[in-house]
Amino acid sequence: MALEITDATLEDVLKTDKLVVIDFWAEWCG
């Protein structure tokens, strides 16, 4: 399952008991 994480939801996602993989990216990053 893929989720769009924002500043407002990041802390809640990191507090979960489940494994979390976060892929950071930006359109301007080559």
PDB file as gemmi writes it, atoms N, CA and C in Angstrom:
CRYST1    1.000    1.000    1.000  90.00  90.00  90.00 P 1                      
ATOM      1  N   MET A   1       0.851  -1.170   0.000  1.00  0.00           N  
ATOM      2  CA  MET A   1       0.000   0.000   0.000  1.00  0.00           C  
ATOM      3  C   MET A   1       0.901   1.238   0.000  1.00  0.00           C  
ATOM      4  N   ALA A   2       0.603   2.175  -0.832  1.00  0.00           N  
ATOM      5  CA  ALA A   2       1.362   3.428  -0.914  1.00  0.00           C  
ATOM      6  C   ALA A   2       0.510   4.560  -0.347  1.00  0.00           C  
ATOM      7  N   LEU A   3       1.149   5.413   0.442  1.00  0.00           N  
ATOM      8  CA  LEU A   3       0.478   6.567   1.028  1.00  0.00           C  
ATOM      9  C   LEU A   3       1.275   7.819   0.732  1.00  0.00           C  
ATOM     10  N   GLU A   4       0.585   8.921   0.592  1.00  0.00           N  
ATOM     11  CA  GLU A   4       1.267  10.206   0.496  1.00  0.00           C  
ATOM     12  C   GLU A   4       1.339  10.782   1.905  1.00  0.00           C  
ATOM     13  N   ILE A   5       2.556  10.928   2.392  1.00  0.00           N  
ATOM     14  CA  ILE A   5       2.777  11.389   3.757  1.00  0.00           C  
ATOM     15  C   ILE A   5       3.077  12.885   3.733  1.00  0.00           C  
ATOM     16  N   THR A   6       2.468  13.608   4.655  1.00  0.00           N  
ATOM     17  CA  THR A   6       2.697  15.049   4.763  1.00  0.00           C  
ATOM     18  C   THR A   6       3.331  15.350   6.119  1.00  0.00           C  
ATOM     19  N   ASP A   7       3.715  16.586   6.324  1.00  0.00           N  
ATOM     20  CA  ASP A   7       4.253  16.993   7.623  1.00  0.00           C  
ATOM     21  C   ASP A   7       3.254  16.688   8.739  1.00  0.00           C  
ATOM     22  N   ALA A   8       1.988  16.813   8.433  1.00  0.00           N  
ATOM     23  CA  ALA A   8       0.947  16.613   9.438  1.00  0.00           C  
ATOM     24  C   ALA A   8       0.755  15.142   9.804  1.00  0.00           C  
ATOM     25  N   THR A   9       1.089  14.210   8.915  1.00  0.00           N  
ATOM     26  CA  THR A   9       0.834  12.790   9.168  1.00  0.00           C  
ATOM     27  C   THR A   9       2.087  11.966   9.416  1.00  0.00           C  
ATOM     28  N   LEU A  10       3.267  12.530   9.216  1.00  0.00           N  
ATOM     29  CA  LEU A  10       4.514  11.769   9.335  1.00  0.00           C  
ATOM     30  C   LEU A  10       4.678  11.155  10.721  1.00  0.00           C  
ATOM     31  N   GLU A  11       4.451  11.911  11.764  1.00  0.00           N  
ATOM     32  CA  GLU A  11       4.640  11.395  13.122  1.00  0.00           C  
ATOM     33  C   GLU A  11       3.720  10.207  13.402  1.00  0.00           C  
ATOM     34  N   ASP A  12       2.471  10.275  12.962  1.00  0.00           N  
ATOM     35  CA  ASP A  12       1.533   9.165  13.161  1.00  0.00           C  
ATOM     36  C   ASP A  12       1.992   7.914  12.419  1.00  0.00           C  
ATOM     37  N   VAL A  13       2.507   8.083  11.225  1.00  0.00           N  
ATOM     38  CA  VAL A  13       2.986   6.945  10.438  1.00  0.00           C  
ATOM     39  C   VAL A  13       4.176   6.287  11.127  1.00  0.00           C  
ATOM     40  N   LEU A  14       5.088   7.076  11.650  1.00  0.00           N  
ATOM     41  CA  LEU A  14       6.278   6.532  12.296  1.00  0.00           C  
ATOM     42  C   LEU A  14       5.969   5.861  13.632  1.00  0.00           C  
ATOM     43  N   LYS A  15       4.854   6.179  14.257  1.00  0.00           N  
ATOM     44  CA  LYS A  15       4.473   5.583  15.538  1.00  0.00           C  
ATOM     45  C   LYS A  15       3.774   4.233  15.381  1.00  0.00           C  
ATOM     46  N   THR A  16       3.468   3.812  14.171  1.00  0.00           N  
ATOM     47  CA  THR A  16       2.759   2.560  13.950  1.00  0.00           C  
ATOM     48  C   THR A  16       3.621   1.366  14.345  1.00  0.00           C  
ATOM     49  N   ASP A  17       2.983   0.246  14.648  1.00  0.00           N  
ATOM     50  CA  ASP A  17       3.693  -0.987  15.000  1.00  0.00           C  
ATOM     51  C   ASP A  17       4.128  -1.763  13.767  1.00  0.00           C  
ATOM     52  N   LYS A  18       3.783  -1.288  12.596  1.00  0.00           N  
ATOM     53  CA  LYS A  18       4.093  -1.986  11.348  1.00  0.00           C  
ATOM     54  C   LYS A  18       5.378  -1.451  10.730  1.00  0.00           C  
ATOM     55  N   LEU A  19       5.980  -2.273   9.885  1.00  0.00           N  
ATOM     56  CA  LEU A  19       7.174  -1.869   9.154  1.00  0.00           C  
ATOM     57  C   LEU A  19       6.815  -0.748   8.183  1.00  0.00           C  
ATOM     58  N   VAL A  20       7.635   0.291   8.149  1.00  0.00           N  
ATOM     59  CA  VAL A  20       7.394   1.438   7.278  1.00  0.00           C  
ATOM     60  C   VAL A  20       8.634   1.668   6.423  1.00  0.00           C  
ATOM     61  N   VAL A  21       8.441   1.766   5.113  1.00  0.00           N  
ATOM     62  CA  VAL A  21       9.514   2.120   4.185  1.00  0.00           C  
ATOM     63  C   VAL A  21       9.142   3.466   3.581  1.00  0.00           C  
ATOM     64  N   ILE A  22      10.034   4.426   3.706  1.00  0.00           N  
ATOM     65  CA  ILE A  22       9.758   5.775   3.205  1.00  0.00           C  
ATOM     66  C   ILE A  22      10.715   6.084   2.066  1.00  0.00           C  
ATOM     67  N   ASP A  23      10.153   6.466   0.933  1.00  0.00           N  
ATOM     68  CA  ASP A  23      10.934   6.839  -0.250  1.00  0.00           C  
ATOM     69  C   ASP A  23      10.759   8.339  -0.453  1.00  0.00           C  
ATOM     70  N   PHE A  24      11.809   9.099  -0.163  1.00  0.00           N  
ATOM     71  CA  PHE A  24      11.761  10.550  -0.338  1.00  0.00           C  
ATOM     72  C   PHE A  24      12.169  10.893  -1.762  1.00  0.00           C  
ATOM     73  N   TRP A  25      11.494  11.842  -2.377  1.00  0.00           N  
ATOM     74  CA  TRP A  25      11.854  12.286  -3.723  1.00  0.00           C  
ATOM     75  C   TRP A  25      11.346  13.704  -3.942  1.00  0.00           C  
ATOM     76  N   ALA A  26      11.880  14.313  -4.973  1.00  0.00           N  
ATOM     77  CA  ALA A  26      11.435  15.645  -5.373  1.00  0.00           C  
ATOM     78  C   ALA A  26      11.532  15.745  -6.893  1.00  0.00           C  
ATOM     79  N   GLU A  27      10.609  16.467  -7.491  1.00  0.00           N  
ATOM     80  CA  GLU A  27      10.595  16.609  -8.949  1.00  0.00           C  
ATOM     81  C   GLU A  27      11.863  17.267  -9.469  1.00  0.00           C  
ATOM     82  N   TRP A  28      12.447  18.176  -8.683  1.00  0.00           N  
ATOM     83  CA  TRP A  28      13.629  18.916  -9.123  1.00  0.00           C  
ATOM     84  C   TRP A  28      14.908  18.100  -8.973  1.00  0.00           C  
ATOM     85  N   CYS A  29      14.842  16.954  -8.338  1.00  0.00           N  
ATOM     86  CA  CYS A  29      16.036  16.138  -8.073  1.00  0.00           C  
ATOM     87  C   CYS A  29      16.229  15.133  -9.210  1.00  0.00           C  
ATOM     88  N   GLY A  30      17.162  15.381 -10.057  1.00  0.00           N  
ATOM     89  CA  GLY A  30      17.529  14.701 -11.231  1.00  0.00           C  
ATOM     90  C   GLY A  30      17.270  13.358 -11.560  1.00  0.00           C  
TER      91      GLY A  30                                                      
END                                                                             
